[in-house]
Amino acid sequence: MLATQQTQSLSEFRKKAAETIERLNRTGDAEILTVNGEAHAVLLSPAVYDDLAREAELSRDVAAIRQSMKEIEEGNGRPAREVFDELRAELLAMKAAQQKAAKRKAAG
């Protein structure tokens, strides 16, 4: 879990940026940068940021799956074959239109 107990003023960070970044990468802790005593930014190591981003994406995916399951339970779903058949027909129509346009361009 991220520890955000570490704070540092922006002016102090400017003096010790390399040291701070090395510590963040080593410990995995977060650090809050302050301006005039108020939090203005949070520093994270790239590894911690990547972990948080993956967790957020997973959380969004789980929420979408739960919503989809709820809709199916409520009878709002459609058979996958029906959806794919419609998509296939749309793609084939698009391909035919592109081929027709290419023929007109080549002829004219």
Backbone bond lengths (Angstrom), bond angles and torsions (degrees), N, CA, C in turn:
res aa  C-N    CA-C-N  psi(-1)  N-CA   C-N-CA  omega(-1)  CA-C   N-CA-C  phi
1 M - - - 1.447 - - 1.525 109.19 -
2 L 1.306 115.73 150.32 1.454 120.28 -179.17 1.516 111.62 -78.23
3 A 1.302 114.82 135.03 1.459 119.87 174.37 1.522 107.45 -102.99
4 T 1.313 117.26 122.66 1.459 120.41 179.22 1.516 110.94 -113.02
5 Q 1.318 116.24 29.25 1.454 120.64 179.33 1.526 110.62 -77.21
6 Q 1.307 117.01 -21.31 1.459 122.15 -178.13 1.527 109.20 -80.62
7 T 1.312 117.38 122.19 1.463 121.76 175.56 1.521 108.39 -125.12
8 Q 1.312 114.47 156.93 1.454 120.46 -179.48 1.523 107.43 -155.09
9 S 1.316 116.72 139.04 1.456 119.04 176.90 1.527 108.72 -72.34
10 L 1.289 115.01 154.92 1.465 119.87 179.62 1.524 110.50 -61.20
11 S 1.320 116.81 -40.86 1.471 119.26 179.77 1.531 110.82 -64.40
12 E 1.338 117.74 -38.13 1.476 121.15 177.02 1.528 110.00 -67.25
13 F 1.327 116.48 -40.13 1.457 120.06 178.12 1.531 110.78 -60.30
14 R 1.320 116.26 -41.58 1.474 119.66 179.49 1.524 111.09 -58.60
15 K 1.316 116.63 -35.94 1.470 121.16 179.94 1.527 111.91 -74.03
16 K 1.342 115.99 -32.31 1.472 120.33 -171.99 1.535 111.84 -124.16
17 A 1.310 118.59 34.06 1.472 121.33 -174.36 1.527 112.03 -58.28
18 A 1.323 117.53 -48.46 1.469 119.91 -177.56 1.525 111.22 -62.17
19 E 1.333 116.69 -42.08 1.466 121.29 179.03 1.534 110.93 -64.08
20 T 1.325 115.98 -42.77 1.467 120.58 179.91 1.521 111.00 -63.67
21 I 1.316 116.66 -46.48 1.469 120.71 -178.99 1.525 110.69 -62.97
22 E 1.309 117.00 -41.48 1.477 120.23 177.94 1.527 110.20 -61.51
23 R 1.334 117.26 -42.55 1.470 121.33 179.74 1.532 110.77 -64.44
24 L 1.328 117.24 -43.16 1.465 120.30 179.30 1.519 111.07 -61.48
25 N 1.322 116.88 -42.63 1.468 120.54 179.32 1.521 111.76 -67.28
26 R 1.331 116.45 -34.22 1.467 120.78 -178.96 1.525 111.86 -75.67
27 T 1.325 117.45 -43.10 1.470 120.52 -172.25 1.528 113.73 -93.72
28 G 1.324 117.27 -27.72 1.463 120.05 -175.07 1.517 112.51 78.88
29 D 1.333 116.79 6.11 1.462 120.62 177.84 1.518 110.14 -76.51
30 A 1.305 115.70 160.13 1.461 121.99 171.68 1.517 107.92 -97.52
31 E 1.306 115.72 156.35 1.457 119.89 177.50 1.517 108.92 -136.49
32 I 1.318 115.43 135.77 1.458 121.50 -179.56 1.526 108.71 -96.25
33 L 1.334 115.31 128.49 1.460 120.35 174.10 1.523 107.98 -94.34
34 T 1.315 115.13 134.25 1.460 119.76 -178.59 1.529 110.76 -114.97
35 V 1.327 114.01 150.98 1.460 122.05 171.65 1.516 105.67 -128.27
36 N 1.310 115.29 121.85 1.473 121.26 -176.30 1.530 111.21 53.38
37 G 1.324 116.57 38.41 1.455 121.82 176.15 1.529 115.32 81.23
38 E 1.320 118.12 -1.78 1.466 121.41 -179.82 1.528 110.17 -107.81
39 A 1.317 115.39 139.87 1.470 120.50 178.64 1.524 109.88 -63.76
40 H 1.343 115.54 130.62 1.461 120.41 179.88 1.524 113.15 -127.54
41 A 1.316 117.91 -18.85 1.463 120.46 -179.40 1.517 109.17 -159.80
42 V 1.338 114.09 157.54 1.460 120.70 175.78 1.521 107.73 -122.66
43 L 1.307 116.01 130.65 1.461 121.57 177.63 1.524 109.30 -101.44
44 L 1.329 115.33 135.79 1.466 122.15 177.32 1.514 108.83 -135.62
45 S 1.313 116.02 152.82 1.456 119.05 172.04 1.527 108.17 -72.16
46 P 1.323 118.20 155.44 1.466 119.93 178.19 1.521 112.53 -57.26
47 A 1.319 118.22 -37.25 1.471 121.01 -179.67 1.526 111.17 -64.65
48 V 1.321 116.71 -42.42 1.460 120.47 179.53 1.519 109.69 -67.43
49 Y 1.330 116.72 -42.16 1.466 120.13 178.07 1.530 110.18 -59.82
50 D 1.333 117.38 -45.66 1.466 120.71 178.75 1.522 111.49 -59.29
51 D 1.332 117.08 -42.85 1.467 120.79 177.80 1.524 110.97 -60.87
52 L 1.325 116.71 -45.30 1.468 120.45 179.42 1.526 111.37 -63.46
53 A 1.321 116.47 -41.36 1.466 120.36 179.70 1.526 110.34 -63.88
54 R 1.345 117.30 -41.97 1.473 120.52 177.74 1.522 111.24 -63.34
55 E 1.334 116.42 -42.50 1.466 120.26 178.80 1.529 111.11 -63.59
56 A 1.322 117.27 -40.37 1.467 121.00 178.76 1.523 110.57 -65.01
57 E 1.328 116.46 -42.43 1.465 120.17 178.72 1.529 110.60 -63.84
58 L 1.312 116.73 -43.23 1.461 120.79 178.26 1.527 110.39 -61.33
59 S 1.317 116.06 -42.25 1.462 120.44 179.06 1.526 111.22 -61.49
60 R 1.335 117.46 -42.48 1.474 120.91 177.19 1.519 110.55 -64.10
61 D 1.339 116.72 -41.07 1.467 120.32 179.41 1.523 111.06 -62.94
62 V 1.319 117.09 -44.17 1.471 121.35 179.44 1.526 109.85 -61.87
63 A 1.337 116.87 -42.13 1.475 120.17 179.00 1.525 110.51 -63.37
64 A 1.328 117.64 -40.88 1.469 120.86 179.45 1.524 110.84 -66.05
65 I 1.322 117.21 -40.33 1.464 120.91 178.73 1.521 110.14 -65.06
66 R 1.329 116.83 -42.97 1.474 119.86 178.14 1.526 111.38 -61.94
67 Q 1.338 116.45 -41.78 1.456 120.19 178.52 1.525 110.44 -63.87
68 S 1.304 117.03 -42.07 1.464 121.06 178.77 1.521 111.41 -63.61
69 M 1.321 116.57 -42.34 1.463 120.24 178.61 1.525 110.69 -62.99
70 K 1.328 116.53 -39.32 1.461 120.80 178.16 1.529 110.15 -63.06
71 E 1.320 116.69 -44.09 1.471 120.76 -180.00 1.526 111.10 -63.61
72 I 1.319 116.99 -38.86 1.468 120.50 178.21 1.523 109.62 -65.05
73 E 1.337 116.42 -44.09 1.468 120.02 178.71 1.527 111.57 -61.21
74 E 1.325 117.05 -30.69 1.462 121.69 179.39 1.530 112.36 -84.42
75 G 1.330 116.00 2.09 1.459 120.03 178.25 1.521 114.63 82.37
76 N 1.322 117.26 18.38 1.459 120.79 -178.25 1.524 113.77 -96.13
77 G 1.308 117.61 8.02 1.454 120.61 -178.77 1.516 112.65 -88.10
78 R 1.324 115.24 169.07 1.463 121.89 175.56 1.518 107.87 -131.45
79 P 1.312 117.59 148.86 1.468 119.31 176.97 1.534 111.03 -61.13
80 A 1.310 115.83 138.40 1.466 121.01 -178.76 1.524 111.04 -58.21
81 R 1.323 117.66 -40.70 1.470 120.29 -179.10 1.527 110.60 -57.69
82 E 1.321 116.46 -41.71 1.470 121.21 179.73 1.534 110.51 -62.16
83 V 1.304 116.72 -45.35 1.463 121.33 -179.69 1.523 110.42 -63.79
84 F 1.333 116.98 -45.91 1.462 120.28 -179.31 1.528 111.56 -66.82
85 D 1.318 117.92 -36.12 1.468 120.48 176.27 1.527 110.65 -61.96
86 E 1.330 116.87 -41.98 1.462 120.48 177.81 1.522 111.45 -64.39
87 L 1.325 116.55 -44.66 1.465 120.48 178.17 1.522 111.43 -61.21
88 R 1.326 116.16 -43.22 1.462 120.83 179.61 1.527 110.01 -60.57
89 A 1.319 117.07 -44.52 1.462 120.83 -179.82 1.535 110.72 -63.10
90 E 1.337 116.96 -42.56 1.465 120.31 178.59 1.524 111.26 -63.42
91 L 1.321 117.24 -43.06 1.466 120.52 -179.94 1.527 111.35 -65.98
92 L 1.313 116.78 -40.71 1.463 119.56 177.64 1.526 111.33 -64.12
93 A 1.321 117.27 -38.74 1.460 121.02 177.49 1.534 110.35 -64.99
94 M 1.328 117.04 -41.14 1.469 120.76 177.73 1.522 110.94 -63.40
95 K 1.316 116.37 -42.86 1.460 121.16 179.66 1.519 110.36 -62.85
96 A 1.332 117.32 -43.49 1.462 121.32 179.34 1.528 110.34 -62.72
97 A 1.322 117.59 -41.65 1.462 121.14 179.43 1.527 110.94 -64.83
98 Q 1.321 117.57 -39.75 1.468 121.00 178.17 1.523 110.78 -65.45
99 Q 1.336 116.73 -41.58 1.460 120.28 179.13 1.524 110.73 -64.74
100 K 1.320 117.28 -40.32 1.454 122.16 179.60 1.536 109.87 -64.43
101 A 1.353 116.80 -41.94 1.446 120.82 178.95 1.524 111.06 -66.12
102 A 1.329 116.88 -38.53 1.461 121.16 178.86 1.520 110.90 -64.98
103 K 1.347 117.69 -39.82 1.471 122.41 178.07 1.529 110.56 -63.65
104 R 1.358 115.48 -43.05 1.483 119.29 179.52 1.522 110.40 -63.43
105 K 1.325 116.07 -41.15 1.460 120.69 -179.53 1.519 110.84 -65.42
106 A 1.333 116.93 -41.06 1.462 121.09 179.67 1.519 111.53 -68.57
107 A 1.319 117.52 -32.21 1.469 121.87 -177.84 1.525 111.30 -81.01
108 G 1.296 117.54 -22.63 1.410 116.10 -167.14 1.418 123.25 -123.78
